[in-house]
Amino acid sequence: MRRDPERAVYPWEGQLCSIHDLLEVFTRPEFNRMGVPRVSDMHLRIGSVVRLRLDGDLVPLKDAAPLTEEMFHGLIYPLLNDAQIEQITKSPPDDIDTAYDIAEAGMSFRINVFADRNGPACVIRVLPRAIPTPAEIGFPDESVWRQIVEATSGLVLVTGVTGSGKSTTIASLLQFINRHRPVRIITLEDPIEYVLPDEMALISQRQMGLHVKSFADGLRSALREDPDIIFVGEMRDLETAGLALTAAETGHLVFSTLHTRDARGALSRIVDLFPPERAKELCTMLSLSLSWVIGQKLVNRSDGEGRVVAMEVLRNNASIANLIRTGAWHQIPALMETQRREGMMTMDRHLTELVHADVVSRSEAARHANDPDFIRRL
């Protein structure tokens, strides 16, 4: 089969479309708000109509046909190289995680191909090339991001479910540092989502599988290369978490992400990566190395124009450090609520502020709240 990304194979809106035609949906005016895509992902599966993740909901393309196997191959194979096609056609197939650029359109995508009971399937995520500033991200307090970008050491965690904007938040902070501080930044990503050209900073971006074998290998290498700041795409295992904590404790500013629902869950997740007999040691280590935890969700705007970030902010001070040392995770939210003057913010408190500012409806805020009654009371 000819692998041409301009080859029209999929019937949509009364005509045949190529994969490039489909990917242009991310740039349509009705699917963007102030230059920010409202569509985050495109889902392709044999036997189903192509679907879009629009404002967090999965919606089918209008006037489109279910994908046949031939259509799927004609759309997806042009995005892959020969080795990757061999990987997904063998039995059992391997998952493929790769990137794809349309240079002339200024568009980048993350491509994940996998198999299910219907055969191969694919999820395509758009990677915006324009990085928003920290002020545009939606921090509840400007002083929070300013303190983070001025820090010289410590661990900064950004946590949230898949698709909550964690990578965008970290890219925004790193880009601000890049423009204002003469430092050495090393990123370890899977894959590279935002390209950060050198400005004041000297930046090395490395992708898993291309430049390093694993996050742990990349961290070990990075620590020998005079870094000031390290971004570890995700703390997936004990070894990566241990190296990241050591780096933060020994004078480096370390950013990383975790797939947890809140700050409390992020901290307990790190400790749970280690054997139970090391829990006390890890709690002490975490209490010394942690600086900030930013938890975030994307919630629908009340005007129907896309989504907005709702954040919780945990700052490690003496009181929080004491709770971390003792593993008293359940007490953290209450302490965050009482220490708002320290720059802390619970998720429910920020959701309430968004309701009072008429940005988010009360029902939408309650849907995302840890305690819906808290939203209803205020």
Residue pairs with C-beta under 8 A, 6 or more apart in sequence:
1 73
1 74
1 77
3 77
3 78
4 18
4 78
5 18
5 19
5 20
5 78
5 79
6 18
6 20
7 18
7 74
7 78
8 15
8 16
8 17
8 18
8 21
9 16
9 17
9 18
9 70
9 71
9 74
9 75
10 16
10 17
10 18
10 21
10 22
10 50
10 64
10 65
10 67
10 71
10 74
10 75
11 17
11 64
11 65
12 21
12 22
12 50
12 61
12 63
12 64
12 65
13 62
13 63
13 64
14 63
18 75
19 74
19 75
19 76
19 78
19 79
20 102
20 105
22 42
22 50
22 75
23 42
23 102
23 107
23 109
23 124
23 126
24 105
25 31
25 39
25 42
25 52
25 61
26 37
26 39
26 42
26 107
26 126
27 37
27 105
27 107
31 37
31 38
31 39
31 52
31 54
32 38
33 305
33 306
35 130
36 128
36 132
36 306
37 126
37 128
38 54
38 55
38 305
38 306
38 307
39 52
39 53
39 54
39 126
40 53
40 125
40 126
40 163
41 52
41 53
41 123
41 124
41 125
41 126
41 163
42 50
42 51
42 52
42 53
42 123
42 124
43 50
43 51
43 52
43 53
43 58
43 121
43 122
43 123
44 50
44 67
44 72
44 75
44 76
44 121
44 122
44 123
44 124
45 67
45 116
45 118
45 121
45 122
46 67
46 68
46 69
46 72
46 118
46 119
46 120
46 121
47 66
47 67
47 118
48 66
48 67
48 118
49 60
49 61
49 64
49 65
49 66
49 67
50 60
50 61
50 64
50 67
51 58
51 59
51 60
51 61
52 58
52 59
52 60
52 61
53 163
55 300
55 306
55 307
56 163
56 298
56 300
56 307
65 71
67 75
69 119
72 119
72 120
72 122
76 111
76 113
76 120
76 122
77 85
79 98
79 100
79 111
80 88
80 96
80 98
80 111
80 113
84 96
84 98
84 113
87 93
87 94
87 96
88 94
88 96
88 113
88 115
88 120
92 115
93 114
93 115
93 120
95 112
95 113
95 114
95 115
96 111
96 112
96 113
96 114
97 110
97 111
97 112
97 190
97 191
98 110
98 111
98 191
99 108
99 109
99 110
99 111
99 127
99 191
99 192
100 108
100 109
100 111
100 124
101 107
101 108
101 109
102 108
102 109
106 129
107 126
107 129
108 126
108 127
108 129
108 193
109 124
109 125
109 126
109 127
110 124
110 125
110 127
110 191
110 193
111 122
111 123
111 124
112 122
112 123
112 124
112 125
113 120
113 121
113 122
114 120
114 121
114 122
115 121
127 193
127 194
128 168
128 194
129 194
129 195
131 168
131 171
131 172
131 175
131 194
131 196
132 168
132 172
133 172
133 175
133 176
134 145
134 146
134 149
134 172
134 173
134 176
135 142
135 145
136 172
137 145
137 165
137 168
137 169
137 172
137 309
138 308
138 309
138 310
138 311
139 145
139 311
139 313
140 311
140 313
140 345
140 350
140 353
141 313
141 343
141 345
143 343
144 292
144 294
144 313
144 315
144 343
145 173
145 176
147 292
147 343
148 156
148 173
148 291
148 292
149 173
149 176
149 177
149 180
149 181
151 253
151 291
152 228
152 251
152 253
153 248
153 251
153 252
153 253
153 291
154 248
154 253
154 254
154 289
154 290
154 291
154 292
154 316
155 244
155 245
155 248
155 254
155 256
155 286
155 289
155 290
155 291
156 173
156 253
156 254
156 255
156 256
156 291
156 292
156 293
156 294
157 255
157 256
157 257
157 258
157 263
157 266
157 290
157 292
157 293
157 294
158 166
158 169
158 170
158 255
158 256
158 257
158 258
158 293
158 294
158 295
158 296
159 166
159 257
159 258
159 259
159 260
159 261
159 262
159 263
159 265
159 266
159 293
159 294
159 295
159 296
160 166
160 257
160 259
160 260
160 261
160 295
160 296
160 297
161 259
161 261
161 297
162 259
163 298
164 296
164 297
164 298
165 296
165 298
165 309
166 257
166 296
167 193
167 194
167 233
167 257
168 194
169 294
169 296
169 309
170 231
170 255
170 257
171 193
171 194
171 196
173 255
174 185
174 187
174 196
174 229
174 231
174 255
175 194
175 196
177 183
177 185
177 201
177 229
178 185
178 196
178 198
178 199
178 200
178 201
178 203
179 199
179 200
180 200
181 200
181 201
182 200
182 201
183 200
183 201
183 202
183 228
183 229
184 201
184 202
184 203
184 225
184 226
184 227
184 228
184 229
185 196
185 201
185 202
185 203
185 204
185 227
185 228
185 229
185 230
185 231
186 203
186 204
186 206
186 222
186 225
186 227
186 229
186 230
186 231
187 196
187 203
187 204
187 205
187 206
187 230
187 231
187 233
188 206
188 208
188 212
188 215
188 218
188 219
188 222
188 230
188 231
188 232
188 233
189 205
189 206
189 207
189 208
189 231
189 233
190 207
190 208
190 209
190 215
190 233
190 234
191 207
191 208
192 205
192 206
192 207
195 205
196 203
196 205
197 203
201 229
204 225
206 212
206 218
208 214
208 215
208 218
208 233
211 218
212 218
212 221
214 240
215 232
215 233
215 234
215 235
215 236
215 237
215 240
216 237
216 239
216 240
216 243
218 232
219 230
219 232
219 240
219 243
219 244
219 247
220 243
222 230
222 247
223 230
223 243
223 247
223 252
227 252
228 252
228 253
229 252
229 253
229 254
229 255
230 244
230 247
230 252
230 253
230 254
230 255
231 254
231 255
231 256
232 240
232 244
232 254
232 255
232 256
233 256
233 257
234 240
234 256
234 257
234 258
234 259
235 241
235 244
235 256
235 257
235 258
235 270
235 273
237 273
238 273
238 274
241 270
241 273
241 274
242 274
244 254
244 256
245 270
245 282
245 285
245 286
245 289
246 289
247 254
248 254
248 289
248 290
248 291
249 285
249 288
249 289
258 266
258 269
258 270
260 266
260 269
260 295
261 295
262 295
262 312
262 333
262 347
262 370
263 293
263 294
263 295
263 312
263 314
263 332
263 336
264 329
264 330
264 332
264 333
266 293
266 295
267 286
267 290
267 293
267 324
267 329
267 332
268 327
268 329
270 282
270 286
271 279
271 282
271 283
271 286
271 327
274 282
279 327
280 327
283 324
283 325
283 326
283 327
284 325
286 324
287 316
287 321
287 322
287 324
287 325
288 321
290 316
290 321
290 324
291 315
291 316
292 313
292 314
292 315
292 316
293 313
293 314
294 311
294 312
294 313
294 314
295 311
295 312
295 313
295 314
295 347
296 309
296 310
296 311
296 312
297 309
297 310
297 347
297 368
298 307
298 308
298 309
298 310
299 307
299 308
299 309
299 310
299 351
299 354
299 360
299 364
299 365
299 367
299 368
300 306
300 307
300 360
300 361
300 364
301 307
301 308
301 359
301 360
302 358
302 359
302 360
302 361
302 364
308 354
308 359
308 360
310 347
310 350
310 351
310 354
310 360
310 365
310 368
311 345
311 347
311 350
312 336
312 345
312 346
312 347
312 349
312 350
313 336
313 343
313 344
313 345
314 320
314 332
314 336
314 344
315 339
315 342
315 343
315 344
316 324
317 339
317 342
319 335
319 339
320 332
320 335
323 329
323 331
323 332
323 335
333 346
333 370
335 344
336 344
336 345
336 346
337 344
337 346
337 349
340 349
346 370
347 368
347 369
347 370
348 369
348 370
348 371
348 374
348 375
351 360
351 365
351 368
351 369
351 375
352 365
352 374
352 375
352 378
354 360
354 365
355 361
355 362
355 365
355 375
355 378
356 378
362 375
362 376
365 375
366 372
366 375
366 376
369 375
